[in-house]
Amino acid sequence: AEWQKLRSRFSSEEKYREGLTAQGLTPDDVRKGVEQHLAIRKLTDREVRSKIKISEDDMKKYYNDHPEQFKNPRQIRLRILLVSMDPAGLSDDWEAGRVKAQGFADRAKAGEDFAEIVLASSEESDAGTTRGDTGLVHEGRLPYVELESVAYNGKVGSISDPVRTLYGWVVFRVEEKKPAEQLTFKKLNKELFRSELEASATAEKLKDWVTGLRSRADIKIY
C-alpha cells in the first residue's frame, strides 16, 4: 500500500521507470527503501509517539505559561486609492502624482463619497469590484507595507494625506479598527492545540531517544 502511494505520483508505469532511472534507482531499491521507512516509523511509533499523551491540564499549563502566543493581533480595514507611479520615475513625475493624490484626498475630506472617488479614479486592478476595501486584515498584512506605520494612527472615518509606496501614492480612509485580543482558553481550537503540543513533544522526545541510541551504539566510520 505504501509503495502504491509512491507509484501513484506517476502518470504511467513508463514515467515511473523513467523517474527511477533518472535517480539511479531500481524497483528493488524502492521496495527496500519503503520497507526501511515503514520499519523506522513502526519503531518510532512504539518507542516515542505512543508514549506522548497531552492532557487538558498540560494544555492549560502551556497556555498559562505562554499567554503571548494566544493573542489575535490588532486588525484594521482600509479603503485605498492608488495613484500608480513608475518606481524609477523622475522626482518631478512623483511630485505631480502626489499633487494628484492630494486632490483626491481633499475632495474626500470635503465630504465627497470616498468609495465613489476610488471607483472612478483608483489605479488598483481590482478597484472596480472592491472599491479599495481591504477587508479586516491583521497587523503586518496590509497590501502596502508602507501603510503599516501610519494607518493605525488614524481615527475611524479619517482620510489620510498621500503616502508614498513602492507602487505609487496611496490615499486611504480608515473604515474599521479592532484592538489586539487575548484569546481565552475556552476559545482555543483544542484539537489543533493538542496536535501541535503532541508534535512538539514528539520531536523533542525523538531527539533524546536517538541521542540515547547513538550514545550506546558502537559506531565505526570507514
C-alpha positions as CSV (number, residue, x, y, z in Angstrom):
1,A,0.0,0.0,0.0
2,E,2.8,2.4,0.8
3,W,4.6,1.6,-2.4
4,Q,1.3,2.1,-4.3
5,K,1.1,5.7,-2.9
6,L,4.5,6.3,-4.3
7,R,3.7,4.8,-7.6
8,S,0.5,6.8,-8.0
9,R,2.5,10.0,-8.2
10,F,3.5,9.0,-11.7
11,S,1.0,9.0,-14.6
12,S,2.2,5.7,-16.1
13,E,4.5,2.8,-15.5
14,E,6.8,4.2,-18.1
15,K,7.0,7.5,-16.3
16,Y,7.6,5.7,-13.0
17,R,10.5,3.7,-14.5
18,E,11.9,6.9,-16.1
19,G,11.8,8.6,-12.7
20,L,13.7,5.8,-11.1
21,T,16.3,5.7,-13.8
22,A,16.9,9.5,-13.5
23,Q,17.7,9.0,-9.8
24,G,19.8,5.9,-10.4
25,L,17.3,3.6,-8.6
26,T,15.8,0.2,-9.4
27,P,12.4,-1.0,-8.3
28,D,14.1,-3.2,-5.8
29,D,15.9,-0.2,-4.3
30,V,12.5,1.5,-3.9
31,R,11.0,-1.6,-2.2
32,K,13.9,-1.8,0.2
33,G,13.6,2.0,0.9
34,V,9.9,1.7,1.6
35,E,10.5,-1.3,3.9
36,Q,13.1,0.6,5.8
37,H,10.9,3.7,6.1
38,L,8.0,1.6,7.4
39,A,10.2,-0.2,9.9
40,I,11.6,3.0,11.3
41,R,8.1,4.5,11.5
42,K,6.8,1.5,13.4
43,L,9.7,1.6,15.8
44,T,9.4,5.3,16.5
45,D,5.6,4.9,16.9
46,R,6.3,2.2,19.5
47,E,9.2,3.8,21.3
48,V,8.3,7.5,21.1
49,R,4.9,8.5,19.7
50,S,2.8,6.0,21.7
51,K,4.3,7.5,24.9
52,I,3.2,11.0,24.2
53,K,0.0,11.9,26.0
54,I,-1.2,15.6,26.2
55,S,-3.8,16.1,28.8
56,E,-6.2,19.0,29.3
57,D,-4.0,20.1,32.3
58,D,-0.9,20.1,30.0
59,M,-2.7,22.4,27.6
60,K,-3.8,24.7,30.3
61,K,-0.3,24.9,31.8
62,Y,1.2,25.7,28.4
63,Y,-1.5,28.3,27.8
64,N,-0.8,30.0,31.2
65,D,3.0,29.9,30.7
66,H,2.9,31.4,27.2
67,P,-0.1,33.8,27.0
68,E,1.7,35.9,24.4
69,Q,1.3,33.1,21.9
70,F,-2.5,33.2,22.2
71,K,-3.2,36.8,21.1
72,N,-5.0,37.9,17.9
73,P,-3.1,40.9,16.7
74,R,-4.8,44.2,16.1
75,Q,-6.8,44.5,12.9
76,I,-7.7,47.2,10.5
77,R,-9.9,47.8,7.4
78,L,-9.0,50.5,5.0
79,R,-10.4,51.8,1.8
80,I,-7.5,52.6,-0.6
81,L,-7.0,54.8,-3.6
82,L,-3.8,54.3,-5.6
83,V,-2.2,56.8,-8.0
84,S,0.2,54.5,-9.8
85,M,3.8,55.6,-10.4
86,D,6.9,54.3,-12.1
87,P,9.3,53.3,-9.3
88,A,12.1,54.6,-11.5
89,G,10.3,57.8,-12.4
90,L,11.7,61.3,-12.1
91,S,11.2,63.3,-8.9
92,D,9.0,65.8,-10.9
93,D,6.7,63.0,-12.0
94,W,6.4,61.7,-8.4
95,E,5.6,65.2,-7.2
96,A,2.9,65.5,-9.9
97,G,1.5,62.2,-8.7
98,R,1.5,63.4,-5.1
99,V,-0.5,66.6,-6.1
100,K,-3.0,64.5,-8.0
101,A,-3.4,62.1,-5.0
102,Q,-3.7,65.1,-2.6
103,G,-6.6,66.4,-4.8
104,F,-8.5,63.1,-4.3
105,A,-7.8,63.3,-0.5
106,D,-9.0,66.9,-0.3
107,R,-12.3,66.0,-2.2
108,A,-12.9,63.2,0.3
109,K,-12.1,65.4,3.3
110,A,-14.6,68.0,1.9
111,G,-17.4,65.4,2.1
112,E,-17.4,63.7,-1.3
113,D,-18.0,59.9,-1.1
114,F,-14.6,58.3,-1.0
115,A,-15.8,55.0,-2.3
116,E,-17.1,56.7,-5.4
117,I,-13.8,58.5,-5.9
118,V,-11.9,55.2,-5.6
119,L,-14.3,53.6,-8.1
120,A,-13.7,56.4,-10.6
121,S,-10.1,57.1,-10.1
122,S,-8.1,54.4,-8.3
123,E,-5.5,52.6,-10.5
124,E,-5.6,49.4,-8.5
125,S,-6.5,46.5,-10.7
126,D,-9.5,45.4,-8.5
127,A,-10.8,48.8,-7.5
128,G,-13.8,48.3,-9.7
129,T,-15.0,45.4,-7.6
130,T,-13.7,46.1,-4.2
131,R,-13.8,50.0,-4.3
132,G,-10.5,49.8,-2.5
133,D,-11.8,47.9,0.5
134,T,-9.1,45.7,2.1
135,G,-11.4,43.9,4.5
136,L,-10.2,43.3,8.0
137,V,-6.6,42.4,8.0
138,H,-4.1,41.5,10.8
139,E,-1.3,43.9,11.5
140,G,1.6,43.3,9.1
141,R,-0.7,42.2,6.2
142,L,-1.8,45.4,4.6
143,P,-1.3,45.4,0.8
144,Y,1.2,48.2,1.0
145,V,3.9,47.7,3.7
146,E,4.4,51.5,3.9
147,L,0.9,51.9,5.3
148,E,1.7,49.9,8.5
149,S,3.4,52.7,10.2
150,V,0.7,55.3,9.6
151,A,-2.7,53.5,9.2
152,Y,-3.1,52.5,12.8
153,N,-2.6,56.1,13.9
154,G,-5.7,57.3,12.0
155,K,-9.2,57.5,13.5
156,V,-12.0,55.6,12.1
157,G,-13.5,57.6,9.3
158,S,-10.4,59.8,8.8
159,I,-8.9,60.4,5.3
160,S,-5.1,60.3,5.0
161,D,-2.8,62.5,3.0
162,P,-0.9,60.8,0.3
163,V,1.5,58.1,1.4
164,R,4.4,57.2,-0.9
165,T,4.7,53.4,-1.6
166,L,6.8,51.4,-4.0
167,Y,3.8,51.4,-6.4
168,G,2.8,55.0,-6.2
169,W,0.9,57.4,-3.9
170,V,-1.8,55.9,-1.7
171,V,-4.7,57.8,0.0
172,F,-6.8,55.8,2.4
173,R,-9.8,56.0,4.7
174,V,-9.8,54.1,8.0
175,E,-13.0,52.1,7.9
176,E,-12.7,49.9,11.0
177,K,-10.2,49.1,13.7
178,K,-10.0,46.2,16.2
179,P,-7.6,46.1,19.1
180,A,-5.4,43.1,19.8
181,E,-7.4,40.4,21.6
182,Q,-6.2,37.8,24.2
183,L,-7.9,34.5,23.4
184,T,-9.3,32.7,26.3
185,F,-8.6,29.1,26.9
186,K,-12.2,28.2,26.1
187,K,-11.9,29.9,22.7
188,L,-9.0,27.8,21.5
189,N,-9.3,25.0,19.0
190,K,-8.4,22.2,21.4
191,E,-7.8,19.5,18.9
192,L,-5.4,21.7,16.9
193,F,-3.7,22.9,20.1
194,R,-3.3,19.3,21.3
195,S,-1.9,18.1,18.0
196,E,0.6,21.0,18.0
197,L,1.8,20.2,21.5
198,E,2.0,16.5,20.6
199,A,4.1,17.2,17.6
200,S,6.5,19.4,19.6
201,A,6.8,16.9,22.4
202,T,7.3,14.1,19.9
203,A,10.1,15.9,18.2
204,E,11.8,16.6,21.5
205,K,11.4,13.0,22.7
206,L,12.6,11.6,19.4
207,K,15.7,13.7,19.5
208,D,16.5,12.5,23.0
209,W,15.8,8.9,22.0
210,V,18.1,9.0,19.0
211,T,20.8,10.7,21.1
212,G,20.5,7.8,23.6
213,L,20.7,5.2,20.8
214,R,23.8,6.9,19.4
215,S,25.5,7.0,22.8
216,R,25.0,3.3,23.3
217,A,26.0,2.3,19.8
218,D,29.3,1.0,18.6
219,I,29.7,3.3,15.5
220,K,32.6,2.8,13.1
221,I,33.2,5.0,10.2
222,Y,35.3,3.6,7.4
